[in-house]
Amino acid sequence: MGLVPNDQGTVFRKLDSRAVVGMFKSNGSRDPDVLHAERQRMMAQPKQLKLLSMIMIVVGGFFTVTVILAIAGIPFVLFGIWMWFFSKKQMAAIESGYAEYVASIGVS
């Protein structure tokens, strides 16, 4: 996929805060700049999913307005909405995992 960074596998991998803490631990650094860079790297995929979901919602809305393509437009809109909520959950998991890891190592 052209919109998604290629270094992390599938974009539909479900993350929780424990998995994110494990990713930060595997990084092996306590430097706040390195941790911030790692968080930004992890946030790249959910941000791209959010952009893709916006595109799908707009395209699906356009297809639905042209009544003939409504058969394709309605699933586009529904899948776009699902991707929107999925990416929001991923971003929330990354943020909570980051906050938990930073609190556990005592970095401000």
Sequence and secondary structure as in RCSB ss.txt:
>XXXX:A:sequence
MGLVPNDQGTVFRKLDSRAVVGMFKSNGSRDPDVLHAERQRMMAQPKQLKLLSMIMIVVGGFFTVTVILAIAGIP
FVLFGIWMWFFSKKQMAAIESGYAEYVASIGVS
>XXXX:A:secstr
 TTS STTS TT    HHHHHHHHHHHT   HHHHHHHHHHHHHHHHHHHHHHHHHHHHHHHHHHSGGGHHHHHH
HHHHHHHHHHHHHHHHHHHHHHHHHHHHHHT  
